[in-house]
């Protein structure tokens, strides 16, 4: 308990375990705020044309950020900056930071102006199924959201500096502030601006959250910034070389949302129902995948830069094993609890029980791929930590392009649910490609993965999920009324208790080492923090 206040101090340098705990806590809190945001949108606007336009309006801003600044913030820049810190070249680190901020902010401003001009043409091409009034609304919302990308970009680079110093507090709470401002925008300006108030809230939130939170944190540690357009600087040129593949390549991890929106635009409310299902699915991805990946990247990079390749490979494998095993077990619960969970989270106001039923089907199939999403993020960061962005991005770009016919065929054959199946299949191929390439490059051996333990987790998850799904049928929704909250809570409770008991019994009967691995304690990872025992990702200490 005495260490808890220090844990939340902005200047506290975290271990891989404490960083993961902090980020997971922040992500969970941010997702709670995100839930309040989505609940408000569902209540106020339901699954209709205005909500479809609002969701689709994020596509062009996301695309701009991905293309222009995709490799800048927390990927390639962290690897370079961390290497300079390891080599005690603080002046070079600060200079590189200043050049990247200056040059790329100018590029982002130009890109924002260009996309503002051509937003109508993009929207009409992207959402061909929209009616003219929905297209007009989508263009208006898109133009409000576009300038936010400048602040996301600058905040992302500054956050990378803080992460490289193992200072995680300010970057952790940026997204929370962002989501809070979206809600405030809707509540305060909803009557006057309609659904556009959410877009205005997102714009203000991008300034107050990801941008200001990180800038304040950087100012506290004295990160030096001096405007510089020295594009001939060797470190800047190295950054460009590493970043160009990420900027030009298209990863299915990002493109999946764009593809889903494109095809789902043909039906009124389909984008909203599909997006709500994907957003709820994104919660465990953020906790098990993104938070652990974000916390791991600086440590992966430090191990690789210090030429501790065996420890690097072992850390990556161990991280993937733990996250994948935990994800398999979580998927079983999510699939069994899909309908009551979706209904409790979203049904209110204009979002009806029928909308919950449809979204639950999408959520069920998305949940099947949780382990794939979580593991591929760690494998990708292993490549980035090793300073290789071309290999993974070339591979995933080919996979993304090759997947497009699959999305089209499954959508036209099975409807919107086919998009969820295509998403699962595509991310599975993405994971296999990254894992094989790491093995082929002799960076992370697949032979060192704990396949037997992963197999046990898969068997337990399958049995626990099947039993829980059948138990849920004992309390049909009609027992307590159509779409009753009592039925939701009863089903959710029965699923949770059954799942927990089945998982505990299954892991015990198979003599799985997973529970012990999640509690196991290790020694310090870095000499400079040897006085603090570092726990592995998802581990815990006494």
N, C-alpha and C positions, 0 to 999 in steps of 0.2 A: 504494500500500500504506500510506503514511503516513496517508491519510485514512480508512482502514478503521476504526480504533478510534473515531474521532470519529463515524463513520457510525452506530455502535451505542450512542453515548452517549444516555441518556434525554433530555437537554436539547438535543440537536442539532436545529436547525430544518431540515427537509428541503425540497428542491425537489420539483417534480412527478415528476421522474425518480427521485430517490433514494427518495422516499416510495413510488413504485410498486415499485421493486426491493425495498425493505424489506418491504412488504406481500405481494408475491408470494413472497418467501423465507419469510415467516412462514406464509403460507397453505399453501405446499408442505410445510413442516415440520408444520403442524397437520394436513394431510391424511394425512401419513405416520402420525401418531399416530391419526388417524381410521381409517386402514386397519387399524392394529393393533387398534383397538376393534372394527371390523366383523369382522375375521378371528377375533377371540376369540369374538364372538357367534355367528358361523357355525359355528365348531368346537364350541362348547359347546351350542348350542341348535338349530342347523340352520334349515331353512325349515319351521317348524312353528307350532303354535298359540300357544305361549308367546312366540315372537319376533314373531308377528303382533300379539299383544296389547301387547307392549312398544313396537313402532313406532307403533301406533294411539294409544297413551297420550299421545304428544306433541301430538296434534291440539288438544285443548282448551287446554292451556297456550299453544301457539302462537297459537291464536285469541284468547285473553285478551290476550296481549302485543300482537298486531296491532291489535285493536279499541281497547284502552285507551291504548296508548302507541305506536301505529304511526308517528306523525309526530314523535315527540319526540327520539329519540336522535341520529341522524346525518343527518337530512334538513332539516326546517324550522328546528330549533334552530341548526344550523351556519350557515345563511344569516343569521339575526338576529345571532348572536354574532359572526360574521365581520364583519358590517357595523359593529357597535359598535367592534371592534378597528381597522377601517380608519379610522373617524372619531375615534379616540383617546378613546373613551368607555368606558374600562375599568371604571369604577365601575358604569355602567349594565349592562355585560355581566355583571359578577359578581352584581348584584342580580337580573337576569333569571334567571340560572343558579340562584340560591338559591330563588327563588319556584317555578320549574318543578319542581325537585327536591322541594321540600316538598309542594306541592299534589298533584303526580302520584304521588308515593310513597304518600300517603294514599289516593288513588283506587285505586292498584294493590292496596293491602292490602285495601280493601273488596271489590274485584273478585275477589281471590283467595279470600276467605272465601265469597263468593257462589258461585263456581264449585266450591269444595270441597263445598258443600251439594248442588248440583244436578248433580254429576259423573255419578251413576248414570243419570239421565234422559238426559243428553247422549250418553253412551256407547251406551245401548240404541238411541237413535235413529240414531246415526252408523254403527254397525257392526251392522246388522240381521242380517248373515250369520253373526255369531259365535254359538257355542254358549253356554249359560248360564255355564259355568265360565270360558270365555274372557272373557266380559263382566265377570264378577266380578274376574278378574285385571286386566283393562284399567282398571277403576275404581280398584282399589288402586294401580296404578302411576301413574295420572293424578293421584291425590291426593298422591302423593309428589312429583311433578314440578311441581305448580302453584306452590308458594312460590318456586321458582327464578326465576320471571318477575319478581319484585320486584327481585332482584339483577341480572338481565339489564337491566332498565329503568334502574336507577340507574347501573350501569356504563356503559350506552350513552350516557346524557347526559353523564357525566363524560368518556367517550372523545371525545364531540363537542367538548368544551372543548379537549382535548389536540390533536385534529385541527385545530381552528381556529388553534391556535398552531403548527401544522406540526410537532407532536411525535407521532411515529407509533409509537415503540417499544413502550410499554406497551399501547396498544390492539391492536397487532399480535399480541402473544403471549397475550392473554386466552383466545382460542379453543383454543390449544394446551394450556394448563393445564386447561381444561374437559374436553377429550377425554381427557387423561391421567388425570384423576380418575374418569372413567367406567370406564376399564380397571382402575384400582386398586380401585374399588368391587366390580367383578365378581370379581377375583382374591382379594381379602381376604374379602368377604362372601358369595361365591357359594354356598359349601357350606351356610351357615346360612339365607340369605335367598332363594336361588334367583335368578331373573332380576330380582327386585326390587332386588338389590344394585346392578345397573346404574343404576336410577333413583335410589337413594341416592347413588351416585357422581356422577350428573349434578347433583343438588341441591347437594352439597358443592362440586363443580367450578364451579358458577355463582357461588358465593361467592368461592372462591379465585382464579378466573380473571377473567371479565369484570368482576366487582365490585372485588375487592381490587387487581388489577393496575392498573386505571384510577385508583382512589382514591389509591394510593401515588404514581402518576405525577403526579396533580393536586396532591398535597401537596408534592411536590418543587419545583413551580413557584409555590407559594403561591397557588393558586386559592382565593379566599375563599368560604366557605359559611356563611351565617347563616340559620337557619330563618325562613321568612316565608310568610304566607298572604295577601299583598297581591295579591289577584286583580284589583284595579282598576288595577294597574300597566299603563301603555300597551303596554309591550313584551310583557308576559304575554298581554294581550288580542290583540295581533298574532299571537303564537305560536299561541293557541287558534284564531284565524281561519284561519291557514295549516294547522293540524294537523287540524282537524275533517274536512276532505275525505279526508285520509289515514286517519283513524280510522273513518269511516263507509263509505268506498268499499272495494271489494274488488278487489284486483289479481290477475290470473290468475297472476302470478309467484309469489304466495304460495298462492293458492287451488288451484293445480294439484296440489300434494301432498295437500291435503285431499280433493279430488275423486278422485284416484287411490286413496287409501286406502279411501274410502267404497265404491267399486265393487269393488275387489279383495278386500274382506272376505268375499265370498261363497265363496271357495275357500281351503282350508287351505294356507298357505304362499305364496299369491299376493301378499299384501302384502309379505312379506319379500323374495321374488325381485324384485318390481317396485321396491321401495325400494332394494335393493342395487344394482340397475342404475342407478337415478336418482342414488344417492350417488356412484357412480364417475363418472357423467357430470357430477356437480356439481364434480368436481375441476378440470377445465379451465374451467368456468364461473367458479369462484372465482378462478382464476389470471388468466384473460383478461378476465373481466367484473367481478366484484365487487371484486377488489383494485385494478384500474385505476379503477373507478368511485369507490371509497372514497377513493383518493388524489386523484382529480380534483375531487371536489365542492368542497373548500375553495378550490381555484384557480379553478374555474368561477365560484364565488360572488364571489371577489375581483375578477375581471375584470368581471363584471356590475355589481357595486357601485361600481366605479371608472368606470363608463360607457364601458368600452373594448369596445363591442359588436361591432365588426368582429373584434377579436382573440378575443373570446368565441366568436363563430360559427365562426371559423377553427379554434380549438382543439378545439371539439366535433366538427366535421367530420373533422378530422385524426385525432382519437382514435378515432372510430367507424370510419374507413377502416382504420386500422392493426389495430385489434382484430378487426374483421370479416374482413379478409383473412387474418390469422393463424389465425382460427377456422375458416375454410373449409378451409385446408390441414390443420389438426389434425383436423377432422372426417373427412377422407379416411382418415387413418391409423387413427383410432378405429373406424370402421366395418369396415375390413378386418381389424383385429386384435381384434374384439369377443370371439370365443370364447376364444382363448388368454389374452387379458387377463383376462376374467372368471374363467376357470378358475384362473389363477395367483393371483388376488387372493383369491378366496372359497372355493374347494373345499378342504375339510379337515374332519375330524371328521364331524359330522352333516349337513354341506352337501355333497351328492353331485354327481357329474358331470352327472346329469340336471337338477339344479337350475341348474348352470352353463350348460347348453345353453339352458334356458328364459330365464334372466336375460340371456344374450348376445343373444338376439333382441330383447329390450326395449332393451338398451344400444345395439344397432345403430340402431334407429329414433330413440332419443333423440339420438344423436350427430349426426343429420342437421340438428338445429336449433341447434347450438352457436353459430353466428354470430348467429342471431336472439336468443338469450338474452343474449349478450355485448353486442350493440349496443343493445338496448332499455334496458339498465341505464344506459348513458351518456346516452341521449336523456332518460330520466326524470330523471336528475340535472341535466341542462341546465335542465329546467323548474324543479326545486327551487331551483337556484342563482339563477334569475330571480325567485324569490319567488312562483311560480304553482304551487300544488298542486291547485287545483280543476279546472283544465282536464284535466290528464293523468288524475287519479283518476276524474273523471266519465266520461271516455272508456273507461278500462280496466275500470271497473265495468260499464258497458253491455256491453262485450265479454265479460266474465266471465259475466254473466247469460245473454247470447245463446249462449255456448259450451256451457252445461249440456246442452241437448238433443243437441248433437253428441257429447259424452262418452257420454251414455246410449245413443244409437243405435249408435255405433261399438263400444261395449262389448258390447251385446246381439247385434250382428251378427258381430263378429270376435273376441270374447273379450277377454282382458287386453291383447293386443297392440294392439287398437283404441284402448285408452286412451293408449298411446304416440303413435299417429297423431293423436289428438285433441289431445294436449299440444303436439305440433309445430305443428299448424294454428293452435291458439289463440294461441301465443306469436308466430307469424308475423303474425297479424292485429294483435296488440298492438303489435308493432314498427312496422308500417305506419301505424297510427293515431298513435303518438307522433311519428314522423318527419314525417308530413303536418301535424300540428298545430303543430309547431315551425316548419315552413316557412310555414304559413298565418299564424302570429303574427309572421312576419318576424324570428324569433330566430335560426334556423339554416336557411340556404337549401339545399334539396336539389340545386339547380343547381350548388352549389360542391363537392358530393361528387365524389370521383375515381372515377366509375363505370367508366371504361375499365380502370383498374388492378384494381378489384374484379372486373370481368368476367374479366380474365386469371387472377386467383387462382382464380375459380370453375372455369374451364376446366382449369387445371392440377390442381386438387383432384379434379375428376371423373375425369380420365385416370389420375392417380396412384393414386387409390383403386381404380379398376376393375382396373388392372394388378396392384396389390398383393393384391387379393381373389382374383384368379385364381392368382397365385403361391402363395398360402397353401394352395390345394387340392393342391399338389404333395406336401405332407407331411401326409397324413391322420392323424388321431389313432390309427387302428388300426395304423399302421406301427410305433409304439413301445409299443403296448399301449393298452388302453382308457383314455382320459383321462390319458395319461402326462405327467409334468412335462417330460420330454425333448421330447415332441411340442409341448407348450405353448411352450417356449423356442425350439424350432426354427422353428415357425410365426411366432412374434413377431419373431424375428431376421430371417427372410426378408421378412416384411411391412415391417419398419422399413427395411431396406437398400433394398428395391425402391421404397418410398415416397419415401425421401430422394433417391435417384437420379432418380426421375421428376419430383419437384418441382424439383430443381436444374436438370435439363435443360429442363423446361417453362418455368420462369421465364426461363431464358437464351434459349431459342428465341423466346419472345414478347417479349423485351426488356422485361421487367417492371421497373419502378422500385421494387418492394416491398422487395427486399433492401437497396437503398441507403436507402430511407425508414426502415427499421428501424434503420439505423446512423447516420442523419443527426443532426447536432449543431446545436442552436440556441443563441441568446443567452439571457440571463436574462429571466425573465418579469416579475419584480417589481423595482422600483428598489431596495428595501431589501436585496435579496440580489443586487445586480448583480455583486458580486465572485465569485459562484458561478454558473457557466454552468448553466442549467437545460435539461435534455433533455426532449424530449416523451415522452409515454407510450409505453412499449415501445421507445424509442430507446436508443442507447448511445453513449458518448463514448470517446475515447482515454484 
